[in-house]
Amino acid sequence: MNKKYIELLEILCCPQCKSDLEFIEKYLFNENTEDELLKKIKGKEISGYKCSKCKILFPIIEEIPVFLIDKTIKLENG
Ligand SMILES: [Zn+2]
């Protein structure tokens, strides 16, 4: 099920710092947000791509990986 997303790792990098990304299968997004797109995943367990260097997660929303800097989820623990 997640195979296609994992395969993408080979060609993707962080658009901000160009580092390699890590696939995160389950992340519970539960922050308050005014962003219409991020509201769709609030309280839900999602998958995404993590950049350890930037400490951000690029979420997969409705099966679409979103690589927009202003739609990322900040990770407190890196
Ligand atoms: Zn980065």
N, CA, C, O and the ligand as a Tripos MOL2 file, in Angstrom:
@<TRIPOS>MOLECULE
protein
  313   311    79     0     0
PROTEIN
NO_CHARGES

@<TRIPOS>ATOM
      1 N           0.8300   -1.2120    0.0000 N.3       1 MET1
      2 CA          0.0000    0.0000    0.0000 C.3       1 MET1
      3 C           0.8620    1.2580    0.0000 C.2       1 MET1
      4 O           0.5760    2.2250   -0.7070 O.2       1 MET1
      5 N           1.9280    1.2270    0.8120 N.am      2 ASN2
      6 CA          2.8050    2.3970    0.8730 C.3       2 ASN2
      7 C           3.9780    2.3010   -0.0920 C.2       2 ASN2
      8 O           4.8430    3.1760   -0.1230 O.2       2 ASN2
      9 N           3.9970    1.2360   -0.8760 N.am      3 LYS3
     10 CA          5.1430    0.9840   -1.7500 C.3       3 LYS3
     11 C           5.4300    2.1560   -2.6870 C.2       3 LYS3
     12 O           6.5800    2.5600   -2.8600 O.2       3 LYS3
     13 N           4.3770    2.6910   -3.2810 N.am      4 LYS4
     14 CA          4.5940    3.7930   -4.2290 C.3       4 LYS4
     15 C           5.2090    5.0140   -3.5440 C.2       4 LYS4
     16 O           6.0020    5.7430   -4.1410 O.2       4 LYS4
     17 N           4.8300    5.2230   -2.2800 N.am      5 TYR5
     18 CA          5.3740    6.3750   -1.5740 C.3       5 TYR5
     19 C           6.8350    6.1480   -1.2030 C.2       5 TYR5
     20 O           7.6480    7.0720   -1.2200 O.2       5 TYR5
     21 N           7.1520    4.8930   -0.8650 N.am      6 ILE6
     22 CA          8.5340    4.5780   -0.4910 C.3       6 ILE6
     23 C           9.4410    4.6410   -1.7210 C.2       6 ILE6
     24 O          10.5890    5.0770   -1.6350 O.2       6 ILE6
     25 N           8.9200    4.2050   -2.8500 N.am      7 GLU7
     26 CA          9.7040    4.2820   -4.0860 C.3       7 GLU7
     27 C          10.0410    5.7240   -4.4570 C.2       7 GLU7
     28 O          11.0910    5.9980   -5.0380 O.2       7 GLU7
     29 N           9.1570    6.6190   -4.1220 N.am      8 LEU8
     30 CA          9.3960    8.0370   -4.4230 C.3       8 LEU8
     31 C          10.6190    8.5930   -3.6960 C.2       8 LEU8
     32 O          11.2280    9.5670   -4.1390 O.2       8 LEU8
     33 N          10.9690    7.9650   -2.5780 N.am      9 LEU9
     34 CA         12.1120    8.4510   -1.7960 C.3       9 LEU9
     35 C          13.3840    8.5130   -2.6280 C.2       9 LEU9
     36 O          14.2510    9.3580   -2.4020 O.2       9 LEU9
     37 N          13.4830    7.6070   -3.5930 N.am     10 GLU10
     38 CA         14.6980    7.5650   -4.4060 C.3      10 GLU10
     39 C          14.8950    8.8190   -5.2530 C.2      10 GLU10
     40 O          16.0230    9.1900   -5.5760 O.2      10 GLU10
     41 N          13.8000    9.4570   -5.6050 N.am     11 ILE11
     42 CA         13.9330   10.6270   -6.4820 C.3      11 ILE11
     43 C          13.6520   11.9480   -5.7680 C.2      11 ILE11
     44 O          13.8930   13.0240   -6.3150 O.2      11 ILE11
     45 N          13.1420   11.8540   -4.5460 N.am     12 LEU12
     46 CA         12.7860   13.0790   -3.8410 C.3      12 LEU12
     47 C          13.8810   13.5360   -2.8900 C.2      12 LEU12
     48 O          14.6530   12.7350   -2.3630 O.2      12 LEU12
     49 N          13.9240   14.8360   -2.6880 N.am     13 CYS13
     50 CA         14.7220   15.3690   -1.5970 C.3      13 CYS13
     51 C          13.9670   16.5610   -1.0270 C.2      13 CYS13
     52 O          12.9880   17.0340   -1.6040 O.2      13 CYS13
     53 N          14.4380   17.0290    0.1030 N.am     14 CYS14
     54 CA         13.7850   18.1720    0.7390 C.3      14 CYS14
     55 C          13.9130   19.3990   -0.1650 C.2      14 CYS14
     56 O          15.0270   19.7750   -0.5310 O.2      14 CYS14
     57 N          12.8020   20.0250   -0.5290 N.am     15 PRO15
     58 CA         12.8810   21.1910   -1.4070 C.3      15 PRO15
     59 C          13.5590   22.3900   -0.7490 C.2      15 PRO15
     60 O          13.9630   23.3360   -1.4250 O.2      15 PRO15
     61 N          13.6750   22.3400    0.5500 N.am     16 GLN16
     62 CA         14.2830   23.4660    1.2600 C.3      16 GLN16
     63 C          15.8010   23.3240    1.4020 C.2      16 GLN16
     64 O          16.5440   24.2780    1.1700 O.2      16 GLN16
     65 N          16.2550   22.1180    1.7880 N.am     17 CYS17
     66 CA         17.6910   21.9610    2.0530 C.3      17 CYS17
     67 C          18.3480   20.8810    1.1890 C.2      17 CYS17
     68 O          19.5590   20.6740    1.2670 O.2      17 CYS17
     69 N          17.5470   20.1920    0.3630 N.am     18 LYS18
     70 CA         18.0340   19.1450   -0.5480 C.3      18 LYS18
     71 C          18.5310   17.8750    0.1450 C.2      18 LYS18
     72 O          19.1590   17.0280   -0.4900 O.2      18 LYS18
     73 N          18.2550   17.7400    1.4280 N.am     19 SER19
     74 CA         18.6330   16.5090    2.1260 C.3      19 SER19
     75 C          17.7090   15.3680    1.7310 C.2      19 SER19
     76 O          16.6210   15.5840    1.1990 O.2      19 SER19
     77 N          18.1640   14.1460    2.0010 N.am     20 ASP20
     78 CA         17.3020   12.9900    1.7850 C.3      20 ASP20
     79 C          16.1340   13.0280    2.7610 C.2      20 ASP20
     80 O          16.2220   13.5980    3.8490 O.2      20 ASP20
     81 N          15.0500   12.4110    2.3450 N.am     21 LEU21
     82 CA         13.8580   12.3660    3.1830 C.3      21 LEU21
     83 C          13.6480   10.9610    3.7170 C.2      21 LEU21
     84 O          14.1760    9.9870    3.1810 O.2      21 LEU21
     85 N          12.8640   10.8770    4.7890 N.am     22 GLU22
     86 CA         12.5350    9.5960    5.4030 C.3      22 GLU22
     87 C          11.0200    9.4290    5.3500 C.2      22 GLU22
     88 O          10.2750   10.3630    5.6480 O.2      22 GLU22
     89 N          10.5680    8.2340    4.9700 N.am     23 PHE23
     90 CA          9.1240    8.0030    4.9320 C.3      23 PHE23
     91 C           8.6130    7.6930    6.3270 C.2      23 PHE23
     92 O           9.1290    6.8010    7.0000 O.2      23 PHE23
     93 N           7.6120    8.4200    6.7550 N.am     24 ILE24
     94 CA          6.9790    8.1890    8.0530 C.3      24 ILE24
     95 C           5.5970    7.6040    7.7830 C.2      24 ILE24
     96 O           4.7550    8.2320    7.1410 O.2      24 ILE24
     97 N           5.3810    6.4020    8.2790 N.am     25 GLU25
     98 CA          4.1150    5.7340    7.9550 C.3      25 GLU25
     99 C           2.9430    6.2920    8.7580 C.2      25 GLU25
    100 O           1.8460    6.4810    8.2340 O.2      25 GLU25
    101 N           3.1980    6.5490   10.0350 N.am     26 LYS26
    102 CA          2.0900    7.0190   10.8690 C.3      26 LYS26
    103 C           2.4940    8.2150   11.7060 C.2      26 LYS26
    104 O           3.4350    8.1520   12.4970 O.2      26 LYS26
    105 N           1.7780    9.2900   11.5230 N.am     27 TYR27
    106 CA          2.0080   10.4960   12.3240 C.3      27 TYR27
    107 C           0.6490   11.0960   12.6420 C.2      27 TYR27
    108 O          -0.1540   11.3590   11.7460 O.2      27 TYR27
    109 N           0.4030   11.3080   13.9260 N.am     28 LEU28
    110 CA         -0.8710   11.9030   14.3280 C.3      28 LEU28
    111 C          -0.7450   13.4190   14.3370 C.2      28 LEU28
    112 O          -0.0270   13.9970   15.1530 O.2      28 LEU28
    113 N          -1.4520   14.0420   13.4180 N.am     29 PHE29
    114 CA         -1.4150   15.5100   13.3500 C.3      29 PHE29
    115 C          -2.5460   16.0630   14.1920 C.2      29 PHE29
    116 O          -3.7190   15.8240   13.9040 O.2      29 PHE29
    117 N          -2.1970   16.7980   15.2260 N.am     30 ASN30
    118 CA         -3.2460   17.2660   16.1260 C.3      30 ASN30
    119 C          -3.0100   18.6990   16.5760 C.2      30 ASN30
    120 O          -3.3010   19.0570   17.7180 O.2      30 ASN30
    121 N          -2.4840   19.5100   15.6790 N.am     31 GLU31
    122 CA         -2.2420   20.9040   16.0320 C.3      31 GLU31
    123 C          -3.3680   21.7800   15.5020 C.2      31 GLU31
    124 O          -4.0060   21.4660   14.4970 O.2      31 GLU31
    125 N          -3.5930   22.8750   16.1960 N.am     32 ASN32
    126 CA         -4.5650   23.8370   15.6850 C.3      32 ASN32
    127 C          -3.9830   24.5410   14.4780 C.2      32 ASN32
    128 O          -2.8260   24.9620   14.4830 O.2      32 ASN32
    129 N          -4.7910   24.6640   13.4540 N.am     33 THR33
    130 CA         -4.3160   25.3170   12.2430 C.3      33 THR33
    131 C          -5.4480   26.0710   11.5730 C.2      33 THR33
    132 O          -6.6090   25.6690   11.6370 O.2      33 THR33
    133 N          -5.0950   27.1560   10.9400 N.am     34 GLU34
    134 CA         -6.0800   27.9120   10.1650 C.3      34 GLU34
    135 C          -5.9800   27.5490    8.6890 C.2      34 GLU34
    136 O          -6.7550   28.0240    7.8590 O.2      34 GLU34
    137 N          -5.0100   26.6960    8.3860 N.am     35 ASP35
    138 CA         -4.7890   26.3330    6.9930 C.3      35 ASP35
    139 C          -5.8550   25.3490    6.5180 C.2      35 ASP35
    140 O          -6.0590   24.3010    7.1300 O.2      35 ASP35
    141 N          -6.5210   25.6890    5.4410 N.am     36 GLU36
    142 CA         -7.6380   24.8680    4.9470 C.3      36 GLU36
    143 C          -7.1960   23.4520    4.5790 C.2      36 GLU36
    144 O          -7.9260   22.4850    4.8000 O.2      36 GLU36
    145 N          -6.0090   23.3440    4.0210 N.am     37 LEU37
    146 CA         -5.5270   22.0190    3.6240 C.3      37 LEU37
    147 C          -5.1590   21.1800    4.8500 C.2      37 LEU37
    148 O          -5.5160   20.0050    4.9380 O.2      37 LEU37
    149 N          -4.4540   21.7860    5.7760 N.am     38 LEU38
    150 CA         -4.0340   21.0520    6.9750 C.3      38 LEU38
    151 C          -5.2110   20.7170    7.8880 C.2      38 LEU38
    152 O          -5.1510   19.7530    8.6520 O.2      38 LEU38
    153 N          -6.2820   21.5100    7.8100 N.am     39 LYS39
    154 CA         -7.4880   21.2120    8.6010 C.3      39 LYS39
    155 C          -8.0660   19.8440    8.2380 C.2      39 LYS39
    156 O          -8.6820   19.1770    9.0690 O.2      39 LYS39
    157 N          -7.8590   19.4420    6.9940 N.am     40 LYS40
    158 CA         -8.3970   18.1560    6.5290 C.3      40 LYS40
    159 C          -7.7890   16.9690    7.2450 C.2      40 LYS40
    160 O          -8.4000   15.9030    7.3200 O.2      40 LYS40
    161 N          -6.5800   17.1490    7.7760 N.am     41 ILE41
    162 CA         -5.9010   16.0130    8.4080 C.3      41 ILE41
    163 C          -5.8260   16.1590    9.9200 C.2      41 ILE41
    164 O          -5.2270   15.3140   10.5850 O.2      41 ILE41
    165 N          -6.4120   17.1990   10.4750 N.am     42 LYS42
    166 CA         -6.3410   17.3990   11.9200 C.3      42 LYS42
    167 C          -7.0170   16.2430   12.6570 C.2      42 LYS42
    168 O          -8.1420   15.8510   12.3480 O.2      42 LYS42
    169 N          -6.2880   15.7110   13.6460 N.am     43 GLY43
    170 CA         -6.8040   14.5940   14.4270 C.3      43 GLY43
    171 C          -6.6800   13.2600   13.7350 C.2      43 GLY43
    172 O          -7.1460   12.2420   14.2480 O.2      43 GLY43
    173 N          -6.0600   13.2570   12.5810 N.am     44 LYS44
    174 CA         -5.9210   12.0200   11.8160 C.3      44 LYS44
    175 C          -4.4840   11.5220   11.8130 C.2      44 LYS44
    176 O          -3.5270   12.2800   11.9720 O.2      44 LYS44
    177 N          -4.3810   10.2130   11.6230 N.am     45 GLU45
    178 CA         -3.0610    9.6070   11.4760 C.3      45 GLU45
    179 C          -2.7230    9.6180    9.9870 C.2      45 GLU45
    180 O          -3.4380    9.0410    9.1680 O.2      45 GLU45
    181 N          -1.6350   10.2750    9.6610 N.am     46 ILE46
    182 CA         -1.2650   10.4040    8.2550 C.3      46 ILE46
    183 C           0.1380    9.8440    8.0220 C.2      46 ILE46
    184 O           0.8600    9.5240    8.9660 O.2      46 ILE46
    185 N           0.5000    9.7330    6.7660 N.am     47 SER47
    186 CA          1.8670    9.4060    6.3920 C.3      47 SER47
    187 C           2.4980   10.6620    5.8000 C.2      47 SER47
    188 O           1.8100   11.6180    5.4440 O.2      47 SER47
    189 N           3.8220   10.6310    5.7050 N.am     48 GLY48
    190 CA          4.4710   11.7980    5.1250 C.3      48 GLY48
    191 C           5.9550   11.5750    4.9690 C.2      48 GLY48
    192 O           6.4750   10.4880    5.2170 O.2      48 GLY48
    193 N           6.6220   12.6330    4.5530 N.am     49 TYR49
    194 CA          8.0670   12.5900    4.3560 C.3      49 TYR49
    195 C           8.7270   13.5480    5.3300 C.2      49 TYR49
    196 O           8.3750   14.7250    5.4170 O.2      49 TYR49
    197 N           9.6950   13.0100    6.0600 N.am     50 LYS50
    198 CA         10.3540   13.8100    7.0830 C.3      50 LYS50
    199 C          11.7340   14.2570    6.6300 C.2      50 LYS50
    200 O          12.5010   13.4780    6.0650 O.2      50 LYS50
    201 N          12.0360   15.5220    6.8880 N.am     51 CYS51
    202 CA         13.3960   16.0150    6.7310 C.3      51 CYS51
    203 C          13.9570   16.2170    8.1320 C.2      51 CYS51
    204 O          13.4910   17.0730    8.8850 O.2      51 CYS51
    205 N          14.9690   15.4110    8.4700 N.am     52 SER52
    206 CA         15.5550   15.4860    9.8130 C.3      52 SER52
    207 C          16.2930   16.7970   10.0380 C.2      52 SER52
    208 O          16.3420   17.3190   11.1520 O.2      52 SER52
    209 N          16.8610   17.3130    8.9700 N.am     53 LYS53
    210 CA         17.6420   18.5410    9.0800 C.3      53 LYS53
    211 C          16.7460   19.7550    9.3540 C.2      53 LYS53
    212 O          17.0350   20.5640   10.2350 O.2      53 LYS53
    213 N          15.6700   19.8670    8.5970 N.am     54 CYS54
    214 CA         14.7400   20.9940    8.7790 C.3      54 CYS54
    215 C          13.7310   20.7380    9.8980 C.2      54 CYS54
    216 O          13.0350   21.6520   10.3410 O.2      54 CYS54
    217 N          13.6620   19.4720   10.3520 N.am     55 LYS55
    218 CA         12.6830   19.0740   11.3750 C.3      55 LYS55
    219 C          11.2510   19.3990   10.9440 C.2      55 LYS55
    220 O          10.4600   19.9720   11.6940 O.2      55 LYS55
    221 N          10.9600   19.0110    9.7180 N.am     56 ILE56
    222 CA          9.6060   19.1960    9.2150 C.3      56 ILE56
    223 C           9.1160   17.9210    8.5330 C.2      56 ILE56
    224 O           9.9010   17.0840    8.0880 O.2      56 ILE56
    225 N           7.8030   17.8060    8.4690 N.am     57 LEU57
    226 CA          7.1720   16.6690    7.8070 C.3      57 LEU57
    227 C           6.3230   17.2100    6.6500 C.2      57 LEU57
    228 O           5.4900   18.1000    6.8190 O.2      57 LEU57
    229 N           6.5690   16.6390    5.4800 N.am     58 PHE58
    230 CA          5.7290   16.9680    4.3350 C.3      58 PHE58
    231 C           4.5880   15.9550    4.3110 C.2      58 PHE58
    232 O           4.8250   14.7690    4.0800 O.2      58 PHE58
    233 N           3.3740   16.3950    4.5420 N.am     59 PRO59
    234 CA          2.2710   15.4360    4.6970 C.3      59 PRO59
    235 C           1.7570   14.8800    3.3720 C.2      59 PRO59
    236 O           1.8410   15.5280    2.3280 O.2      59 PRO59
    237 N           1.2240   13.6650    3.4450 N.am     60 ILE60
    238 CA          0.4890   13.1130    2.3090 C.3      60 ILE60
    239 C          -0.9920   13.3310    2.6310 C.2      60 ILE60
    240 O          -1.5400   12.7250    3.5520 O.2      60 ILE60
    241 N          -1.6150   14.2020    1.8580 N.am     61 ILE61
    242 CA         -3.0040   14.5780    2.1230 C.3      61 ILE61
    243 C          -3.8870   14.0770    0.9910 C.2      61 ILE61
    244 O          -3.7110   14.4470   -0.1690 O.2      61 ILE61
    245 N          -4.8440   13.2250    1.3540 N.am     62 GLU62
    246 CA         -5.7360   12.6180    0.3560 C.3      62 GLU62
    247 C          -4.9250   11.9690   -0.7750 C.2      62 GLU62
    248 O          -5.2060   12.1360   -1.9610 O.2      62 GLU62
    249 N          -3.8990   11.2170   -0.3360 N.am     63 GLU63
    250 CA         -3.0290   10.4320   -1.2190 C.3      63 GLU63
    251 C          -2.0610   11.2580   -2.0620 C.2      63 GLU63
    252 O          -1.3600   10.7150   -2.9160 O.2      63 GLU63
    253 N          -2.0210   12.5590   -1.8260 N.am     64 ILE64
    254 CA         -1.1070   13.4180   -2.5780 C.3      64 ILE64
    255 C           0.0100   13.9310   -1.6600 C.2      64 ILE64
    256 O          -0.2690   14.6340   -0.6890 O.2      64 ILE64
    257 N           1.2560   13.5920   -1.9550 N.am     65 PRO65
    258 CA          2.3600   14.1740   -1.1790 C.3      65 PRO65
    259 C           2.4390   15.6880   -1.4370 C.2      65 PRO65
    260 O           2.5110   16.1380   -2.5810 O.2      65 PRO65
    261 N           2.4250   16.4430   -0.3570 N.am     66 VAL66
    262 CA          2.4180   17.9040   -0.4760 C.3      66 VAL66
    263 C           3.7960   18.4480   -0.1120 C.2      66 VAL66
    264 O           4.2300   18.3570    1.0360 O.2      66 VAL66
    265 N           4.4690   19.0080   -1.0980 N.am     67 PHE67
    266 CA          5.8290   19.5100   -0.8800 C.3      67 PHE67
    267 C           5.8750   21.0370   -0.9340 C.2      67 PHE67
    268 O           6.6920   21.6340   -1.6360 O.2      67 PHE67
    269 N           4.9890   21.6300   -0.1850 N.am     68 LEU68
    270 CA          4.9660   23.0890   -0.0930 C.3      68 LEU68
    271 C           5.4420   23.4760    1.3060 C.2      68 LEU68
    272 O           4.9590   22.9620    2.3150 O.2      68 LEU68
    273 N           6.4000   24.3950    1.3320 N.am     69 ILE69
    274 CA          7.0050   24.7600    2.6120 C.3      69 ILE69
    275 C           5.9640   25.2860    3.6120 C.2      69 ILE69
    276 O           6.0780   25.0260    4.8100 O.2      69 ILE69
    277 N           4.9710   26.0090    3.1410 N.am     70 ASP70
    278 CA          3.9870   26.5460    4.0880 C.3      70 ASP70
    279 C           2.9030   25.5420    4.4760 C.2      70 ASP70
    280 O           1.9860   25.8810    5.2250 O.2      70 ASP70
    281 N           2.9990   24.3180    3.9780 N.am     71 LYS71
    282 CA          2.0520   23.2680    4.3820 C.3      71 LYS71
    283 C           2.7420   22.1730    5.1990 C.2      71 LYS71
    284 O           2.1730   21.1040    5.4210 O.2      71 LYS71
    285 N           3.9520   22.4430    5.6370 N.am     72 THR72
    286 CA          4.6720   21.4100    6.3830 C.3      72 THR72
    287 C           4.2520   21.3900    7.8490 C.2      72 THR72
    288 O           3.6870   22.3480    8.3770 O.2      72 THR72
    289 N           4.5520   20.2640    8.4770 N.am     73 ILE73
    290 CA          4.2750   20.1040    9.9110 C.3      73 ILE73
    291 C           5.6100   20.1680   10.6410 C.2      73 ILE73
    292 O           6.5340   19.4140   10.3350 O.2      73 ILE73
    293 N           5.7000   21.0600   11.5920 N.am     74 LYS74
    294 CA          6.9560   21.1890   12.3450 C.3      74 LYS74
    295 C           7.0570   20.0790   13.3850 C.2      74 LYS74
    296 O           6.1190   19.8200   14.1390 O.2      74 LYS74
    297 N           8.2220   19.4310   13.4070 N.am     75 LEU75
    298 CA          8.4420   18.3190   14.3250 C.3      75 LEU75
    299 C           9.2970   18.7920   15.4880 C.2      75 LEU75
    300 O          10.4310   19.2310   15.3020 O.2      75 LEU75
    301 N           8.7410   18.6990   16.6930 N.am     76 GLU76
    302 CA          9.4800   19.1820   17.8590 C.3      76 GLU76
    303 C          10.6840   18.3160   18.1730 C.2      76 GLU76
    304 O          11.7190   18.8090   18.6220 O.2      76 GLU76
    305 N          10.5420   17.0120   17.9300 N.am     77 ASN77
    306 CA         11.6190   16.0890   18.3000 C.3      77 ASN77
    307 C          12.5480   15.7590   17.1380 C.2      77 ASN77
    308 O          13.3780   14.8560   17.2410 O.2      77 ASN77
    309 N          12.4160   16.4600   16.0720 N.am     78 GLY78
    310 CA         13.3150   16.2950   14.9610 C.3      78 GLY78
    311 C          13.0550   15.0810   14.1030 C.2      78 GLY78
    312 O          13.7690   14.8500   13.1270 O.2      78 GLY78
    313 ZN         15.2340   19.9600    4.7140 Zn       79 ZN79
@<TRIPOS>BOND
     1     1     2 1
     2     2     3 1
     3     3     4 2
     4     3     5 am
     5     5     6 1
     6     6     7 1
     7     7     8 2
     8     7     9 am
     9     9    10 1
    10    10    11 1
    11    11    12 2
    12    11    13 am
    13    13    14 1
    14    14    15 1
    15    15    16 2
    16    15    17 am
    17    17    18 1
    18    18    19 1
    19    19    20 2
    20    19    21 am
    21    21    22 1
    22    22    23 1
    23    23    24 2
    24    23    25 am
    25    25    26 1
    26    26    27 1
    27    27    28 2
    28    27    29 am
    29    29    30 1
    30    30    31 1
    31    31    32 2
    32    31    33 am
    33    33    34 1
    34    34    35 1
    35    35    36 2
    36    35    37 am
    37    37    38 1
    38    38    39 1
    39    39    40 2
    40    39    41 am
    41    41    42 1
    42    42    43 1
    43    43    44 2
    44    43    45 am
    45    45    46 1
    46    46    47 1
    47    47    48 2
    48    47    49 am
    49    49    50 1
    50    50    51 1
    51    51    52 2
    52    51    53 am
    53    53    54 1
    54    54    55 1
    55    55    56 2
    56    55    57 am
    57    57    58 1
    58    58    59 1
    59    59    60 2
    60    59    61 am
    61    61    62 1
    62    62    63 1
    63    63    64 2
    64    63    65 am
    65    65    66 1
    66    66    67 1
    67    67    68 2
    68    67    69 am
    69    69    70 1
    70    70    71 1
    71    71    72 2
    72    71    73 am
    73    73    74 1
    74    74    75 1
    75    75    76 2
    76    75    77 am
    77    77    78 1
    78    78    79 1
    79    79    80 2
    80    79    81 am
    81    81    82 1
    82    82    83 1
    83    83    84 2
    84    83    85 am
    85    85    86 1
    86    86    87 1
    87    87    88 2
    88    87    89 am
    89    89    90 1
    90    90    91 1
    91    91    92 2
    92    91    93 am
    93    93    94 1
    94    94    95 1
    95    95    96 2
    96    95    97 am
    97    97    98 1
    98    98    99 1
    99    99   100 2
   100    99   101 am
   101   101   102 1
   102   102   103 1
   103   103   104 2
   104   103   105 am
   105   105   106 1
   106   106   107 1
   107   107   108 2
   108   107   109 am
   109   109   110 1
   110   110   111 1
   111   111   112 2
   112   111   113 am
   113   113   114 1
   114   114   115 1
   115   115   116 2
   116   115   117 am
   117   117   118 1
   118   118   119 1
   119   119   120 2
   120   119   121 am
   121   121   122 1
   122   122   123 1
   123   123   124 2
   124   123   125 am
   125   125   126 1
   126   126   127 1
   127   127   128 2
   128   127   129 am
   129   129   130 1
   130   130   131 1
   131   131   132 2
   132   131   133 am
   133   133   134 1
   134   134   135 1
   135   135   136 2
   136   135   137 am
   137   137   138 1
   138   138   139 1
   139   139   140 2
   140   139   141 am
   141   141   142 1
   142   142   143 1
   143   143   144 2
   144   143   145 am
   145   145   146 1
   146   146   147 1
   147   147   148 2
   148   147   149 am
   149   149   150 1
   150   150   151 1
   151   151   152 2
   152   151   153 am
   153   153   154 1
   154   154   155 1
   155   155   156 2
   156   155   157 am
   157   157   158 1
   158   158   159 1
   159   159   160 2
   160   159   161 am
   161   161   162 1
   162   162   163 1
   163   163   164 2
   164   163   165 am
   165   165   166 1
   166   166   167 1
   167   167   168 2
   168   167   169 am
   169   169   170 1
   170   170   171 1
   171   171   172 2
   172   171   173 am
   173   173   174 1
   174   174   175 1
   175   175   176 2
   176   175   177 am
   177   177   178 1
   178   178   179 1
   179   179   180 2
   180   179   181 am
   181   181   182 1
   182   182   183 1
   183   183   184 2
   184   183   185 am
   185   185   186 1
   186   186   187 1
   187   187   188 2
   188   187   189 am
   189   189   190 1
   190   190   191 1
   191   191   192 2
   192   191   193 am
   193   193   194 1
   194   194   195 1
   195   195   196 2
   196   195   197 am
   197   197   198 1
   198   198   199 1
   199   199   200 2
   200   199   201 am
   201   201   202 1
   202   202   203 1
   203   203   204 2
   204   203   205 am
   205   205   206 1
   206   206   207 1
   207   207   208 2
   208   207   209 am
   209   209   210 1
   210   210   211 1
   211   211   212 2
   212   211   213 am
   213   213   214 1
   214   214   215 1
   215   215   216 2
   216   215   217 am
   217   217   218 1
   218   218   219 1
   219   219   220 2
   220   219   221 am
   221   221   222 1
   222   222   223 1
   223   223   224 2
   224   223   225 am
   225   225   226 1
   226   226   227 1
   227   227   228 2
   228   227   229 am
   229   229   230 1
   230   230   231 1
   231   231   232 2
   232   231   233 am
   233   233   234 1
   234   234   235 1
   235   235   236 2
   236   235   237 am
   237   237   238 1
   238   238   239 1
   239   239   240 2
   240   239   241 am
   241   241   242 1
   242   242   243 1
   243   243   244 2
   244   243   245 am
   245   245   246 1
   246   246   247 1
   247   247   248 2
   248   247   249 am
   249   249   250 1
   250   250   251 1
   251   251   252 2
   252   251   253 am
   253   253   254 1
   254   254   255 1
   255   255   256 2
   256   255   257 am
   257   257   258 1
   258   258   259 1
   259   259   260 2
   260   259   261 am
   261   261   262 1
   262   262   263 1
   263   263   264 2
   264   263   265 am
   265   265   266 1
   266   266   267 1
   267   267   268 2
   268   267   269 am
   269   269   270 1
   270   270   271 1
   271   271   272 2
   272   271   273 am
   273   273   274 1
   274   274   275 1
   275   275   276 2
   276   275   277 am
   277   277   278 1
   278   278   279 1
   279   279   280 2
   280   279   281 am
   281   281   282 1
   282   282   283 1
   283   283   284 2
   284   283   285 am
   285   285   286 1
   286   286   287 1
   287   287   288 2
   288   287   289 am
   289   289   290 1
   290   290   291 1
   291   291   292 2
   292   291   293 am
   293   293   294 1
   294   294   295 1
   295   295   296 2
   296   295   297 am
   297   297   298 1
   298   298   299 1
   299   299   300 2
   300   299   301 am
   301   301   302 1
   302   302   303 1
   303   303   304 2
   304   303   305 am
   305   305   306 1
   306   306   307 1
   307   307   308 2
   308   307   309 am
   309   309   310 1
   310   310   311 1
   311   311   312 2
@<TRIPOS>SUBSTRUCTURE
     1 MET1         2 RESIDUE 1 A MET
     2 ASN2         6 RESIDUE 1 A ASN
     3 LYS3        10 RESIDUE 1 A LYS
     4 LYS4        14 RESIDUE 1 A LYS
     5 TYR5        18 RESIDUE 1 A TYR
     6 ILE6        22 RESIDUE 1 A ILE
     7 GLU7        26 RESIDUE 1 A GLU
     8 LEU8        30 RESIDUE 1 A LEU
     9 LEU9        34 RESIDUE 1 A LEU
    10 GLU10       38 RESIDUE 1 A GLU
    11 ILE11       42 RESIDUE 1 A ILE
    12 LEU12       46 RESIDUE 1 A LEU
    13 CYS13       50 RESIDUE 1 A CYS
    14 CYS14       54 RESIDUE 1 A CYS
    15 PRO15       58 RESIDUE 1 A PRO
    16 GLN16       62 RESIDUE 1 A GLN
    17 CYS17       66 RESIDUE 1 A CYS
    18 LYS18       70 RESIDUE 1 A LYS
    19 SER19       74 RESIDUE 1 A SER
    20 ASP20       78 RESIDUE 1 A ASP
    21 LEU21       82 RESIDUE 1 A LEU
    22 GLU22       86 RESIDUE 1 A GLU
    23 PHE23       90 RESIDUE 1 A PHE
    24 ILE24       94 RESIDUE 1 A ILE
    25 GLU25       98 RESIDUE 1 A GLU
    26 LYS26      102 RESIDUE 1 A LYS
    27 TYR27      106 RESIDUE 1 A TYR
    28 LEU28      110 RESIDUE 1 A LEU
    29 PHE29      114 RESIDUE 1 A PHE
    30 ASN30      118 RESIDUE 1 A ASN
    31 GLU31      122 RESIDUE 1 A GLU
    32 ASN32      126 RESIDUE 1 A ASN
    33 THR33      130 RESIDUE 1 A THR
    34 GLU34      134 RESIDUE 1 A GLU
    35 ASP35      138 RESIDUE 1 A ASP
    36 GLU36      142 RESIDUE 1 A GLU
    37 LEU37      146 RESIDUE 1 A LEU
    38 LEU38      150 RESIDUE 1 A LEU
    39 LYS39      154 RESIDUE 1 A LYS
    40 LYS40      158 RESIDUE 1 A LYS
    41 ILE41      162 RESIDUE 1 A ILE
    42 LYS42      166 RESIDUE 1 A LYS
    43 GLY43      170 RESIDUE 1 A GLY
    44 LYS44      174 RESIDUE 1 A LYS
    45 GLU45      178 RESIDUE 1 A GLU
    46 ILE46      182 RESIDUE 1 A ILE
    47 SER47      186 RESIDUE 1 A SER
    48 GLY48      190 RESIDUE 1 A GLY
    49 TYR49      194 RESIDUE 1 A TYR
    50 LYS50      198 RESIDUE 1 A LYS
    51 CYS51      202 RESIDUE 1 A CYS
    52 SER52      206 RESIDUE 1 A SER
    53 LYS53      210 RESIDUE 1 A LYS
    54 CYS54      214 RESIDUE 1 A CYS
    55 LYS55      218 RESIDUE 1 A LYS
    56 ILE56      222 RESIDUE 1 A ILE
    57 LEU57      226 RESIDUE 1 A LEU
    58 PHE58      230 RESIDUE 1 A PHE
    59 PRO59      234 RESIDUE 1 A PRO
    60 ILE60      238 RESIDUE 1 A ILE
    61 ILE61      242 RESIDUE 1 A ILE
    62 GLU62      246 RESIDUE 1 A GLU
    63 GLU63      250 RESIDUE 1 A GLU
    64 ILE64      254 RESIDUE 1 A ILE
    65 PRO65      258 RESIDUE 1 A PRO
    66 VAL66      262 RESIDUE 1 A VAL
    67 PHE67      266 RESIDUE 1 A PHE
    68 LEU68      270 RESIDUE 1 A LEU
    69 ILE69      274 RESIDUE 1 A ILE
    70 ASP70      278 RESIDUE 1 A ASP
    71 LYS71      282 RESIDUE 1 A LYS
    72 THR72      286 RESIDUE 1 A THR
    73 ILE73      290 RESIDUE 1 A ILE
    74 LYS74      294 RESIDUE 1 A LYS
    75 LEU75      298 RESIDUE 1 A LEU
    76 GLU76      302 RESIDUE 1 A GLU
    77 ASN77      306 RESIDUE 1 A ASN
    78 GLY78      310 RESIDUE 1 A GLY
    79 ZN79       313 GROUP 0 **** ****
